[in-house]
Amino acid sequence: MSIERRSAHERATYLIAYLYQRASALRLLKGSKIIPITQRHVADTLGLSVVHTNKTLKKLADRGLILWQERGCGVLDAKGLADMAGWDGLDSGKRPLHLMTIIVTGDMSFFNIGLNCISLDYYCRHFSTSFTLY
């Protein structure tokens, strides 16, 4: 992920576009367009306050790119998100998955992408043990 040298708006847009494309490529969304994250997760990952993150995400929702729901962030326009973030998207070639780990403990699961850790409660229902994708 590359979030340095970006405005808060660009960082939030990039994060959501990246998570959506990465989860879609791994078939983790199971046909859904909802990324199971909270605004607090986005704020913590980007180093922003929850209030600033909320205002930033509202602007994305007003542009019709996302729809924030109780279960997470619904992506309405993945291409629009990537364009707004100035990102070409994931490479079309196969990527090694050794950096992605899903750890399930109790009723929480974590989706590790590099150094960022975003809680994905939704996946607790689908995985019952810790494993690493290769």
C-alpha positions as CSV (number, residue, x, y, z in Angstrom):
1,M,0.0,0.0,0.0
2,S,1.2,3.5,-0.7
3,I,-0.6,6.1,1.6
4,E,2.3,8.5,2.2
5,R,2.3,11.8,0.3
6,R,-1.5,11.7,-0.1
7,S,-4.3,13.8,1.3
8,A,-6.7,12.3,3.8
9,H,-9.3,12.0,1.0
10,E,-6.9,10.3,-1.4
11,R,-5.6,7.9,1.4
12,A,-9.1,6.9,2.4
13,T,-10.1,6.4,-1.3
14,Y,-6.9,4.4,-1.9
15,L,-7.4,2.2,1.2
16,I,-10.9,1.2,0.3
17,A,-10.1,0.6,-3.4
18,Y,-7.1,-1.5,-2.4
19,L,-9.0,-3.6,0.2
20,Y,-11.9,-4.1,-2.1
21,Q,-9.8,-5.2,-5.1
22,R,-7.5,-7.4,-3.0
23,A,-10.5,-9.1,-1.2
24,S,-12.3,-9.5,-4.6
25,A,-9.2,-11.1,-6.2
26,L,-9.0,-13.6,-3.3
27,R,-12.7,-14.2,-3.5
28,L,-13.1,-13.2,0.2
29,L,-16.2,-11.1,-0.4
30,K,-18.3,-14.1,-1.7
31,G,-20.2,-12.0,-4.3
32,S,-20.8,-9.2,-1.9
33,K,-19.5,-5.6,-2.5
34,I,-19.3,-4.9,1.3
35,I,-15.9,-4.7,3.0
36,P,-16.5,-5.6,6.6
37,I,-14.6,-2.7,8.3
38,T,-15.6,0.1,10.6
39,Q,-14.8,3.8,10.3
40,R,-12.6,3.4,13.4
41,H,-10.5,0.7,11.5
42,V,-10.1,3.1,8.6
43,A,-9.2,6.0,10.9
44,D,-6.6,3.9,12.9
45,T,-5.1,2.5,9.7
46,L,-4.7,6.0,8.1
47,G,-3.7,7.7,11.4
48,L,-6.7,10.1,11.2
49,S,-9.2,11.0,13.9
50,V,-12.6,9.2,13.7
51,V,-14.3,12.6,13.1
52,H,-12.0,13.5,10.2
53,T,-12.4,10.0,8.7
54,N,-16.2,10.2,9.0
55,K,-16.2,13.5,7.1
56,T,-13.9,12.2,4.5
57,L,-15.9,9.0,3.9
58,K,-19.1,11.0,3.8
59,K,-17.6,13.0,0.8
60,L,-17.0,9.6,-0.9
61,A,-20.5,8.5,-0.2
62,D,-21.9,11.9,-1.6
63,R,-20.1,11.2,-4.8
64,G,-21.7,7.8,-5.1
65,L,-18.5,5.8,-4.7
66,I,-19.3,4.1,-1.4
67,L,-22.2,3.4,0.9
68,W,-21.5,3.1,4.5
69,Q,-23.6,0.4,6.2
70,E,-23.8,-1.2,9.6
71,R,-21.9,-4.2,8.3
72,G,-19.2,-2.2,6.7
73,C,-18.3,-0.2,3.6
74,G,-20.3,-1.0,0.4
75,V,-18.3,-0.3,-2.7
76,L,-20.6,1.2,-5.4
77,D,-18.0,2.2,-7.9
78,A,-14.6,0.4,-7.6
79,K,-13.2,2.0,-10.8
80,G,-14.2,5.4,-9.6
81,L,-12.5,4.8,-6.3
82,A,-9.3,3.7,-8.1
83,D,-9.4,6.7,-10.5
84,M,-9.9,9.2,-7.6
85,A,-7.0,7.6,-5.7
86,G,-4.8,7.9,-8.8
87,W,-4.2,4.1,-8.6
88,D,-4.2,1.7,-11.6
89,G,-5.3,-1.2,-9.5
90,L,-3.8,-4.5,-8.8
91,D,-1.5,-6.1,-11.4
92,S,-3.4,-8.6,-13.6
93,G,-0.7,-11.2,-13.0
94,K,-0.8,-13.6,-10.1
95,R,0.6,-12.2,-6.9
96,P,2.2,-14.2,-4.1
97,L,-0.2,-14.3,-1.1
98,H,2.4,-14.9,1.6
99,L,1.9,-11.5,3.1
100,M,-1.8,-12.1,3.7
101,T,-2.7,-13.9,6.9
102,I,-6.1,-14.4,8.4
103,I,-6.0,-15.1,12.1
104,V,-9.2,-16.0,13.8
105,T,-9.4,-15.9,17.6
106,G,-12.7,-16.1,19.5
107,D,-15.1,-13.8,17.8
108,M,-12.6,-11.6,16.0
109,S,-10.6,-12.1,12.9
110,F,-7.8,-10.0,11.5
111,F,-6.8,-9.3,7.9
112,N,-3.1,-8.4,7.8
113,I,-1.9,-6.5,4.9
114,G,1.7,-5.6,5.3
115,L,1.9,-3.7,8.6
116,N,-1.7,-2.6,8.7
117,C,-4.2,-4.7,10.6
118,I,-7.9,-4.3,10.0
119,S,-10.5,-6.2,12.0
120,L,-12.9,-8.2,9.9
121,D,-15.6,-9.5,12.2
122,Y,-17.5,-10.8,9.2
123,Y,-15.0,-13.5,8.4
124,C,-15.3,-15.1,11.8
125,R,-18.3,-17.0,10.6
126,H,-16.4,-18.5,7.7
127,F,-13.1,-19.5,9.2
128,S,-12.5,-21.5,12.4
129,T,-8.7,-21.7,12.6
130,S,-5.6,-19.6,11.9
131,F,-4.0,-20.1,8.5
132,T,-1.8,-18.4,6.0
133,L,-2.6,-18.2,2.3
134,Y,0.3,-19.1,-0.1
